[in-house]
Amino acid sequence: MSILASLSPRSVAAPESGIVEVVNYARGRDGLIPLWVGEGDLPTPDFINRPAAEALMAGETFYTWQRGIPELRQALADYYARHFGTMLPAEHFYVTGSGMQSIQLAVQALTAPGDEMIYLTPAWPNIAAALDIAGARSVGFQLDFRDGTWSLDLERLEKAITPKTKGLFVNTPSNPTGWTATRADLEAILALARRHGLWIMADEIYARYFYVGERAPSFLDVMDPQDRVIFVNSFSKNWSMTGWRVGWIVAPPAMGQVLENLIQYSTSGVAQFMQRGAVAALNEGDAFVQANIDKARLARNILCDALIATNRVETLKPDGALYAFLKIDGVTDSRASALDIVDKTGVGLAPGTAFGAGGELFMRACFLRDPALITEAAGRLADYIRKR
């Protein structure tokens, strides 16, 4: 028996990331403009680094609270009060080792082997993989694409629910499409979940990256305390902390011991000195986040205007998130096109094949970059598209 044949079938079946494949293909090239992964181009700012470094040097390197240090859980509660108008006690917040781990823990808490969870596609691929590795079944439900924009057919979504469906994973604003649920959409999704006794796993990581208002609508705006909604989130995007791997969950306090136990048996908690940096991010970082949002809005306009002007790209400026999801005339294999584009232009894009059903003909570009760099990337891509 081979080594691979002796491993868990679920682990062996875990797919290679279609995004990472292209990154590995072109990493380190001269003149490369990397728009393939979902992060900005700024390092973590000093007002976050300093308290983390000071705590590290002060010896805050021991085991700590599994649910997160009290100061960070209170800072999360205060942050939600400021930006979401909620008055949730700190007991609703749980610190995790990244947004990805938040998803993994939520999947473990909500699903058993054989359960199904519906997620909206095209989608960041990690949610489907997390479900499948856990033994649940990921069920992709495709958003509609028409005239350059995405929409959700709620009647068709309800028909996708089966007796095995345990919940709905809803990412809004969406990675990669930029689709952003309206308040009416959220009310309808919540009503559907109530009718069928389903959980909602709400990924609102891009809620602040909203370009037609202060923030995107949230399930917190429409839910009641007894509703079965669990939120997964991360410090990565707002505060330029992708490499820190710190996230959080918002969940009913009744789930507290379950989540603490799952944290204990995975990472046993997030390093306390890192949590000190996260406290500073929440308490002192509103201006930094707003600057990131303003930069993203400007870069979005530069990139989308230039590509739409070719008359060979079908897309609209997204209402939210950090991505232009581009349907380029003549692209029938986005994986092959991503490799060709990086070879011929030096611009790294993520292939739509990485995002599941409905994404095959698209390319994703992350625009949270210096507007001057986005201008250069847009020019290179526009030239490439016109020559196809």
Backbone torsions as a table, in degrees:
resi	resn	phi	psi	omega
1	MET	NA	132.9	179.6
2	SER	-72.4	163.9	178.1
3	ILE	-59.0	-47.2	-177.8
4	LEU	-63.9	-38.2	-179.0
5	ALA	-66.1	-21.5	-179.4
6	SER	-88.4	-5.0	-178.7
7	LEU	-86.8	169.0	175.9
8	SER	-60.3	127.4	178.9
9	PRO	-56.9	-34.2	-179.3
10	ARG	-67.3	-37.5	179.1
11	SER	-71.0	-39.4	179.8
12	VAL	-65.6	-33.4	-177.6
13	ALA	-78.0	-9.5	179.9
14	ALA	-59.5	125.3	-173.0
15	PRO	-76.1	149.3	169.6
16	GLU	-67.4	139.8	177.9
17	SER	-66.7	125.0	176.4
18	GLY	-67.5	-22.6	176.2
19	ILE	-74.6	-49.4	-177.8
20	VAL	-63.0	-32.6	178.5
21	GLU	-57.3	-45.4	-179.4
22	VAL	-71.4	-38.6	177.3
23	VAL	-58.4	-48.1	-179.0
24	ASN	-64.7	-31.2	-179.7
25	TYR	-65.1	-35.9	-170.7
26	ALA	-120.3	1.0	-175.8
27	ARG	-54.3	134.5	173.1
28	GLY	87.8	2.3	-179.6
29	ARG	-70.9	146.7	177.1
30	ASP	-66.2	138.6	176.1
31	GLY	73.2	11.0	-177.8
32	LEU	-70.1	136.1	171.2
33	ILE	-112.3	103.0	-172.5
34	PRO	-87.9	106.6	177.3
35	LEU	-112.2	18.2	-170.3
36	TRP	-86.7	-33.5	-177.5
37	VAL	-102.8	160.8	-174.5
38	GLY	-89.8	73.6	174.7
39	GLU	-152.0	160.2	177.4
40	GLY	-83.1	-175.8	-177.1
41	ASP	-106.2	6.1	178.6
42	LEU	-98.0	138.7	170.8
43	PRO	-70.9	165.3	177.2
44	THR	-58.6	132.5	-176.6
45	PRO	-70.8	159.6	-173.5
46	ASP	-63.5	-32.7	-177.1
47	PHE	-66.0	-17.9	173.8
48	ILE	-92.8	-43.2	-178.1
49	ASN	-62.5	-41.1	-171.5
50	ARG	-60.8	-51.8	-179.5
51	PRO	-65.1	-29.5	175.9
52	ALA	-67.0	-44.8	179.7
53	ALA	-65.1	-40.9	179.2
54	GLU	-63.3	-41.1	178.9
55	ALA	-66.6	-38.5	177.1
56	LEU	-61.0	-48.5	-178.7
57	MET	-68.7	-24.6	178.4
58	ALA	-81.4	-2.2	175.3
59	GLY	93.4	19.1	178.1
60	GLU	-82.1	67.7	-173.1
61	THR	-126.1	19.4	-179.1
62	PHE	-99.4	173.5	171.4
63	TYR	-55.5	148.7	-176.5
64	THR	-138.9	-170.4	-178.6
65	TRP	-60.5	129.0	179.6
66	GLN	-63.3	-35.2	-177.3
67	ARG	-85.2	-5.2	-175.9
68	GLY	113.5	148.5	-180.0
69	ILE	-64.4	146.1	-177.2
70	PRO	-54.7	-37.8	-178.7
71	GLU	-62.7	-37.0	-179.7
72	LEU	-74.9	-39.2	178.8
73	ARG	-65.0	-36.8	176.3
74	GLN	-70.1	-37.5	177.9
75	ALA	-63.3	-36.6	175.8
76	LEU	-64.6	-43.3	177.9
77	ALA	-60.7	-42.2	179.4
78	ASP	-66.3	-40.2	178.8
79	TYR	-60.2	-44.2	179.2
80	TYR	-67.9	-33.7	176.4
81	ALA	-63.6	-40.5	-179.4
82	ARG	-69.9	-44.4	-167.7
83	HIS	-105.2	-15.8	-179.1
84	PHE	-122.6	-1.0	177.1
85	GLY	65.2	25.0	179.9
86	THR	-103.6	157.9	176.2
87	MET	-122.5	54.0	-179.3
88	LEU	-78.2	130.6	174.5
89	PRO	-64.7	161.9	-178.5
90	ALA	-59.9	-21.6	-178.7
91	GLU	-65.6	-11.9	178.0
92	HIS	-84.5	-6.5	-170.2
93	PHE	-114.4	138.3	-176.7
94	TYR	-135.5	127.1	-176.3
95	VAL	-88.2	135.3	-176.3
96	THR	-128.2	170.5	179.9
97	GLY	-88.8	50.6	176.7
98	SER	120.4	162.0	172.6
99	GLY	-63.5	-34.7	177.9
100	MET	-62.8	-41.9	177.6
101	GLN	-68.2	-32.8	174.7
102	SER	-57.0	-43.4	178.0
103	ILE	-64.7	-45.4	179.9
104	GLN	-59.2	-45.7	-179.6
105	LEU	-64.8	-41.5	178.4
106	ALA	-63.7	-41.7	176.7
107	VAL	-60.3	-44.8	179.8
108	GLN	-63.7	-37.9	-178.3
109	ALA	-72.2	-33.7	-170.4
110	LEU	-97.7	-26.8	-170.6
111	THR	-119.1	151.5	171.1
112	ALA	-116.0	160.0	177.2
113	PRO	-52.4	131.4	-178.9
114	GLY	96.9	-20.0	175.1
115	ASP	-67.6	154.9	177.0
116	GLU	-112.8	144.9	170.3
117	MET	-131.4	129.1	-179.8
118	ILE	-89.0	134.4	175.7
119	TYR	-131.2	152.6	-174.9
120	LEU	-87.8	128.8	179.4
121	THR	-113.2	159.1	-5.6
122	PRO	-58.5	146.4	-172.7
123	ALA	-144.7	153.2	168.5
124	TRP	-52.9	127.2	-167.2
125	PRO	-69.6	-17.0	-172.0
126	ASN	-67.4	-26.8	-179.8
127	ILE	-67.1	-45.0	179.3
128	ALA	-62.6	-43.0	-179.6
129	ALA	-64.1	-40.6	179.6
130	ALA	-61.6	-41.5	178.2
131	LEU	-65.3	-47.7	-175.6
132	ASP	-66.6	-39.6	178.6
133	ILE	-64.4	-33.8	179.6
134	ALA	-75.9	-8.1	179.6
135	GLY	96.3	-3.5	172.6
136	ALA	-82.2	178.7	179.9
137	ARG	-117.7	122.2	177.1
138	SER	-84.2	132.2	-178.3
139	VAL	-122.3	107.1	179.6
140	GLY	-77.6	134.4	176.4
141	PHE	-121.2	119.9	-169.4
142	GLN	-83.4	128.1	170.6
143	LEU	-66.7	154.9	175.8
144	ASP	-85.4	140.5	176.8
145	PHE	-121.9	121.8	-178.6
146	ARG	-152.2	132.4	177.5
147	ASP	54.5	39.1	174.1
148	GLY	82.7	2.8	-176.9
149	THR	-130.9	162.2	-176.1
150	TRP	-112.4	147.0	178.6
151	SER	-149.1	161.6	-177.7
152	LEU	-110.8	123.7	176.5
153	ASP	-91.2	99.4	-174.6
154	LEU	-68.2	-34.0	178.6
155	GLU	-64.7	-42.5	178.6
156	ARG	-69.3	-35.0	177.0
157	LEU	-60.7	-43.5	-179.0
158	GLU	-62.7	-33.4	179.6
159	LYS	-70.2	-18.6	179.1
160	ALA	-80.5	-11.1	-179.0
161	ILE	-75.1	134.8	178.2
162	THR	-124.2	172.3	175.7
163	PRO	-59.3	-19.6	179.7
164	LYS	-89.5	-7.2	-176.9
165	THR	-70.0	124.4	-179.8
166	LYS	-101.4	-25.2	-177.0
167	GLY	-172.0	177.6	178.9
168	LEU	-123.2	130.5	173.2
169	PHE	-99.1	119.7	-175.3
170	VAL	-124.3	113.1	176.8
171	ASN	-105.3	110.6	179.1
172	THR	-146.1	130.5	-10.6
173	PRO	-56.0	149.3	-166.6
174	SER	-91.2	138.6	163.8
175	ASN	-103.5	112.6	22.0
176	PRO	-109.6	-6.7	-163.8
177	THR	-79.9	-23.5	-172.5
178	GLY	82.4	-3.4	176.9
179	TRP	-55.3	133.5	-178.8
180	THR	-128.5	119.5	-179.4
181	ALA	-64.7	137.1	171.6
182	THR	-78.5	169.0	175.1
183	ARG	-59.3	-38.9	178.3
184	ALA	-64.2	-38.7	176.1
185	ASP	-59.0	-46.8	-177.6
186	LEU	-64.8	-40.1	176.9
187	GLU	-61.2	-41.2	-179.0
188	ALA	-69.1	-40.9	177.6
189	ILE	-63.5	-42.6	179.3
190	LEU	-64.0	-41.6	178.1
191	ALA	-62.3	-40.7	178.0
192	LEU	-62.2	-45.1	179.5
193	ALA	-62.7	-39.6	177.9
194	ARG	-63.3	-43.2	-178.8
195	ARG	-60.7	-34.8	-174.2
196	HIS	-105.4	5.2	178.4
197	GLY	65.3	38.0	-175.2
198	LEU	-100.4	152.7	167.3
199	TRP	-81.7	151.6	167.9
200	ILE	-114.8	124.9	170.2
201	MET	-100.3	109.7	-172.9
202	ALA	-101.6	115.6	174.8
203	ASP	-100.3	100.3	-177.5
204	GLU	-113.5	34.8	-175.6
205	ILE	-59.7	-28.7	-177.2
206	TYR	-101.3	18.0	-174.6
207	ALA	-58.2	-32.6	-179.5
208	ARG	-79.3	-23.1	178.2
209	TYR	-86.3	78.4	-175.3
210	PHE	-133.9	127.7	-166.3
211	TYR	-107.1	5.9	177.8
212	VAL	-128.0	25.9	179.4
213	GLY	173.7	-179.4	-176.9
214	GLU	-67.8	-40.7	175.0
215	ARG	-155.9	165.2	179.6
216	ALA	-73.4	153.2	172.3
217	PRO	-56.4	146.0	-177.2
218	SER	-127.3	152.6	172.3
219	PHE	-59.2	-24.2	176.6
220	LEU	-63.1	-22.6	180.0
221	ASP	-75.9	-20.7	-169.7
222	VAL	-125.0	-12.0	-172.8
223	MET	-87.3	161.0	171.3
224	ASP	-103.2	160.0	-176.7
225	PRO	-57.4	-29.4	-177.2
226	GLN	-85.2	-4.8	-179.3
227	ASP	-68.0	146.7	-177.8
228	ARG	-89.1	82.3	179.9
229	VAL	-129.3	129.8	174.7
230	ILE	-123.0	132.5	-176.3
231	PHE	-105.1	137.1	175.0
232	VAL	-117.6	139.4	-175.2
233	ASN	-155.6	176.9	-173.0
234	SER	-153.0	153.6	172.8
235	PHE	-81.8	-6.4	-167.9
236	SER	-58.8	-55.3	-166.5
237	LYS	-80.1	-44.9	-174.2
238	ASN	-65.6	-41.6	-168.7
239	TRP	-113.8	18.5	179.1
240	SER	54.2	53.2	-176.2
241	MET	-125.1	32.9	-175.4
242	THR	-58.7	-37.6	-177.3
243	GLY	-77.8	-9.3	-178.6
244	TRP	-75.2	-31.5	-177.4
245	ARG	59.1	59.7	174.9
246	VAL	-129.2	131.1	178.3
247	GLY	-140.7	-168.1	177.7
248	TRP	-155.9	163.2	174.7
249	ILE	-123.4	141.3	169.0
250	VAL	-112.2	120.8	-174.0
251	ALA	-151.7	160.8	177.7
252	PRO	-59.2	140.7	179.1
253	PRO	-56.7	-24.9	178.2
254	ALA	-61.7	-21.3	178.6
255	MET	-87.5	-0.5	-169.4
256	GLY	-56.1	-48.8	-177.3
257	GLN	-68.5	-35.8	177.5
258	VAL	-61.5	-48.7	-179.2
259	LEU	-65.6	-39.0	177.1
260	GLU	-60.5	-42.7	180.0
261	ASN	-64.0	-41.9	179.9
262	LEU	-65.3	-37.5	175.4
263	ILE	-64.3	-43.7	-179.7
264	GLN	-56.5	-40.7	-174.3
265	TYR	-92.9	11.9	174.2
266	SER	-119.4	-66.1	-178.5
267	THR	-117.4	-12.4	-174.3
268	SER	60.4	25.5	173.0
269	GLY	107.7	162.6	179.9
270	VAL	-92.8	139.0	-178.4
271	ALA	-51.3	134.1	-173.8
272	GLN	-63.4	-37.7	-178.8
273	PHE	-66.5	-31.7	175.5
274	MET	-68.5	-36.6	178.5
275	GLN	-65.3	-30.0	176.4
276	ARG	-63.1	-39.1	175.1
277	GLY	-64.5	-38.6	179.6
278	ALA	-65.8	-36.3	175.3
279	VAL	-59.6	-45.8	179.6
280	ALA	-63.5	-38.7	178.6
281	ALA	-57.5	-46.4	-177.4
282	LEU	-70.7	-44.0	-172.8
283	ASN	-79.9	-27.1	-173.8
284	GLU	-121.7	1.9	-167.3
285	GLY	-102.4	8.6	-176.5
286	ASP	-60.6	-41.2	-179.3
287	ALA	-67.1	-37.8	178.6
288	PHE	-64.5	-44.1	178.6
289	VAL	-61.8	-43.0	-179.6
290	GLN	-63.0	-37.4	177.3
291	ALA	-64.7	-39.3	175.8
292	ASN	-62.2	-42.4	179.7
293	ILE	-63.9	-44.9	179.9
294	ASP	-61.9	-41.3	178.3
295	LYS	-64.1	-42.9	-180.0
296	ALA	-62.7	-40.3	179.4
297	ARG	-62.2	-46.2	179.8
298	LEU	-63.6	-45.4	-179.1
299	ALA	-66.4	-37.2	175.8
300	ARG	-56.8	-46.4	-178.3
301	ASN	-64.5	-42.3	-179.7
302	ILE	-61.7	-50.1	-176.0
303	LEU	-66.2	-50.7	-175.8
304	CYS	-67.2	-40.8	179.2
305	ASP	-60.4	-44.2	-177.6
306	ALA	-65.6	-40.3	-176.4
307	LEU	-78.8	-37.4	175.9
308	ILE	-63.3	-33.3	-178.7
309	ALA	-66.0	-16.9	176.8
310	THR	-71.0	-16.4	-174.4
311	ASN	61.0	20.2	178.7
312	ARG	-128.8	13.9	178.9
313	VAL	-127.3	128.5	178.5
314	GLU	-103.0	108.7	177.4
315	THR	-169.2	164.6	169.1
316	LEU	-124.8	160.3	174.9
317	LYS	-63.0	124.1	-177.6
318	PRO	-68.2	145.9	176.9
319	ASP	-72.3	-25.7	-176.6
320	GLY	-150.7	177.4	-178.7
321	ALA	71.0	-163.0	-168.8
322	LEU	-122.0	20.1	-166.9
323	TYR	-133.2	139.8	164.6
324	ALA	-97.7	125.5	179.8
325	PHE	-108.9	110.3	-162.2
326	LEU	-110.9	129.1	171.9
327	LYS	-105.0	106.7	-173.6
328	ILE	-97.8	131.1	178.5
329	ASP	-52.7	133.4	175.5
330	GLY	88.9	-10.3	178.5
331	VAL	-82.3	113.9	177.1
332	THR	-114.1	-13.3	178.2
333	ASP	-137.3	95.7	-172.8
334	SER	-69.5	-27.2	176.4
335	ARG	-63.9	-51.1	179.1
336	ALA	-62.4	-37.7	-179.7
337	SER	-67.2	-37.5	178.3
338	ALA	-61.9	-40.6	177.6
339	LEU	-67.1	-40.7	179.4
340	ASP	-66.3	-41.7	-179.1
341	ILE	-63.5	-43.8	-178.9
342	VAL	-68.1	-33.4	176.9
343	ASP	-66.7	-42.2	-170.7
344	LYS	-94.0	-20.7	-177.4
345	THR	-120.9	-20.8	-174.1
346	GLY	75.0	16.1	176.5
347	VAL	-107.0	125.1	-179.9
348	GLY	-92.7	118.1	176.2
349	LEU	-117.4	156.4	175.4
350	ALA	-91.9	133.3	-179.5
351	PRO	-75.5	141.1	179.8
352	GLY	-62.4	-21.9	177.1
353	THR	-60.8	-21.3	179.6
354	ALA	-74.2	-11.0	-171.0
355	PHE	-111.8	13.0	171.4
356	GLY	82.8	-164.3	-172.9
357	ALA	-56.0	130.5	179.0
358	GLY	94.2	-12.0	-177.7
359	GLY	-100.5	-2.5	-168.7
360	GLU	-58.6	-31.5	-175.1
361	LEU	-97.7	9.5	-172.4
362	PHE	-113.5	163.8	172.4
363	MET	-127.9	141.3	179.0
364	ARG	-109.2	132.7	176.1
365	ALA	-124.1	125.2	174.8
366	CYS	-85.0	124.4	-174.4
367	PHE	-105.5	14.5	176.7
368	LEU	-81.9	72.5	-176.3
369	ARG	-140.6	166.8	173.8
370	ASP	-52.6	126.1	-179.2
371	PRO	-54.6	-31.6	177.6
372	ALA	-65.5	-39.4	177.6
373	LEU	-68.2	-39.2	177.6
374	ILE	-64.7	-37.5	176.9
375	THR	-60.3	-44.7	177.8
376	GLU	-63.4	-45.5	179.5
377	ALA	-62.4	-42.2	180.0
378	ALA	-61.9	-40.4	178.2
379	GLY	-64.1	-44.0	178.3
380	ARG	-61.9	-45.6	-178.5
381	LEU	-66.8	-40.8	179.6
382	ALA	-61.8	-41.2	177.5
383	ASP	-62.3	-43.8	179.1
384	TYR	-61.5	-43.9	-176.3
385	ILE	-66.7	-41.2	-178.9
386	ARG	-66.0	-27.8	-177.3
387	LYS	-86.6	-7.5	-178.1
388	ARG	-66.9	NA	NA
